[in-house]
Amino acid sequence: AILITAADANILRVNRAFENLSGYRTDEAVGQNPRILQSGRHDAAFYRAMWAELLGTGAWSGEIWDKHKNGEIYPKYMTITAVHDNCFQVTHYVSISSDISQRKQSEQEIHQLAFYDPLTKLPNRRLLLDRLHQAMAVSMRSGRHGALLFLDLDHFKTINDTQGHATGDLLLVEVARRLQSCVREGDSVARLGGDEFVVVLEELSHQMDEAATQTELVAEKIRNA
């Protein structure tokens, strides 16, 4: 998609690809400021930095979220170049952009596969280790104790053997849901694999005895879930 503005940034010309990408017809876009595309996902500091680089170097490129005429927000990769006259005064800005929705979706799917259990959608072993490192660092700074709970399901193999793996999968999903309902928003529930789960309780208390008491309360809540 190509968009050309005057030096005051008001739109002069767009091409057909811009119309398809943004939903705005040429007659709707010309004379407008590109602010009509702003998604609301970027703060003022983002645009200040963009313009600072554009004015300082004559170009800017990067990923940005824009809003379609119908209200849908989409990601695109955009390059803006300043056009100068013989006196080195800016006469136009030319923006070239392309929709990267599919790439973003692929990145999200790769991230999901890399860090989350595909069945329960809980963090997997890899993400759990990362969160443990973070929790330990936070605990060292704050002096507050945390706790780890390791859980597995009694007779899970029997359920798989007698009721089938589909039933076993449904049980694991339900267990994951109930475990998440038993902990605070800042705590983590992860699936190690099979019927094994780990609960990470962070920032419980400065006092070890009090932290242990809080941990037992959570454990009791989990047993009753």
N, C-alpha and C positions, 0 to 999 in steps of 0.2 A: 504494500500500500504506500502511495506517495502523496505527500501533503506539502504544499508550498505556501509560505506565508510572506507577508511584507515585513519590513524591519520592525514594525510595531506588533508583530506576531499575529495579526489578523489573517485569516485564511484567504488566499487568492485562487488556488487551484487544487483539485484533488483528482485522482484517477479512479477508474472503475473498481480496482481492487480495494481502494479506501472505502468506497460505497459499500462493497460487500462485507468488509471487515467491521465497519462502524455502524452500518445501518442508515447513515445519513446520505441523502442524495446530494449531488453537487450543489444544487440551488439552496439546499438547507445548510450546507457547510460554509460556502463562500461568504465572507464578511464576518463570520463568527471567530471567536478566539478558541484555540484548541482546548481551553478549559472545559468546554462542553463534554469532553471525553473523560474528564477526571472521575476516577472510581470512588474516591474517598478513602482508599486504602493507604495513601501516602500522605504524610504530614507536610506542613509548610517547610520544614527543614530539608526534606527530600528535594523539593522543587528549588529551594534556594541553592542547594549544592549543585543541582543540575544546571541552573542558569550561571552559577559562578564558573563552572567548568566550560560551559558553552561560550561565555563571553571572554574567558581567559585564554582558551585554546582554539576556539573556533569550531569545536565539535564536542558532541556528547553521545555516548552509546551505552545501552544497558537494558535490563528487563524492567518492564513497567506494567502495572495493571490499569486497564482502561475500562470504560463503561460503554456498552453498545446502546444504541438509541432505545432499544426495548428494555433497558435496565440491567441486562446481563453483564456481569463483570468477567473480563477475560484477560489473560496475560499475553504480552507481546514483546518482541525484541525490537528496539527502535534505535536508529542512528539519526542524529540531527546535525546538520552541517550548515555553518554560516557562509553566505555568499557575499563577497566584497566587490566594490567597484575599484577603479584605478586609484582612488584616493584612500583605499583601505577602509572605507565606510561600509557597514553592513547594509545590504539592499534587500536580501531575502534570507529566509531559512528554509532548508529542504529537509523534510523528515521522511525516512524510509523505514517501514516497519513490517513485521510479519507475525502472524498468529502462532504462538508456541503452546497452545492449549494441550495438544497431544503429547508434546515433549514433557510438559509439567505433569500430565497424568501418568506418563511412563515413569518419571522420576519418583512420583508418589507411590506407584505400585512397587518399584524396586525398593524404596525405603521400607514399605510395609512388609515385604517379603524378608528383608534383611534383619529387621528389628522386632517383628511381631509374629506371634504364633498365628498361623492362618486359620485355625479352627476357633479358638477362643478370643482372638484379637488382643490377647494380653501381651505385654512385653515378653520377648523370648530370653534365652540365657545371655545372649550377647548384650542386649539392652539392659538386662538386669545388672550385669557386671559394671556397666557404665554408670548406672544409677547408684550402685553401691559405692563406687569410688567417689561420686559427688556427695552422697550422704555422709561418708566418713570425713570428707574434707569440711563439710558444713559443721559436723559434730565437733571436729577439732577446734574450729574457730569459735563456736558458741559455747562449748563445754556442756552441751545437753546430750544425754544418752539416747540411743535408739535401740532397736531390736530387730531380730530376724526370726521369722516363724517358717519352719519347713513342714509341709503337709503332704500326705498322700492319701489315697482313698482305699479303705479296707475292701478286700474282695473284688477289686475292680476287674481283675482278670476273669473271675467267675462270671461277672456281668457280661463281659465281651464274649465269652465262650458260649454262654447260654442264651443271651438275648440278641447277640449280634453287635458288630462294630458300630452300626448306625445308632443303636441305643446307647452304646458307650460314649459316642461322640456327643449325643444330646446331654448326657449326664455331665460330661466335662464342661460343656458350654454353660449349663445351669450352675455348676459349682463355681465357675469363674464369675458369673453374675453375682452369686451370693457372697463370695469373698470380697468383691469390690464394694458391696453394700455394707460390709462390716468395718471398713477402714475409712480414715479421713481422706479428704481430697488430695492432700499432699503426700500420702503414703502410696506405696506401689505394690501391686499384685502381679506376679509373673508366673508363667508356666515353664518349667524346666524341660518337660517332655513326659510322655506317658501320662501317668496320673499324679505327677509330682508338681507341687506349687510352692512358691516362696512369697511371703508377705514381708515387706520392708516397712518398718515403723520408724519414722524420723522425728527428731526433736521432741522427745517425750518429756524429759525433765532433767534438771541439773543433778538431782539426787538419784542415785542408782536404785535405792529401794522403791522410790516412788515410780521410777521408770519400769521396774519389774512388776509393780502392782498394776500399772496401766496396761502392760503387755499381757498380763494374765486376764484382765478384763476383756481385751480384744480376743484372746484365745477362747475364752468362754463364749463370747458372742458368736465366734466362728463355729464352735461346736454345736451351738443351738440353732444355727442358721438353716 
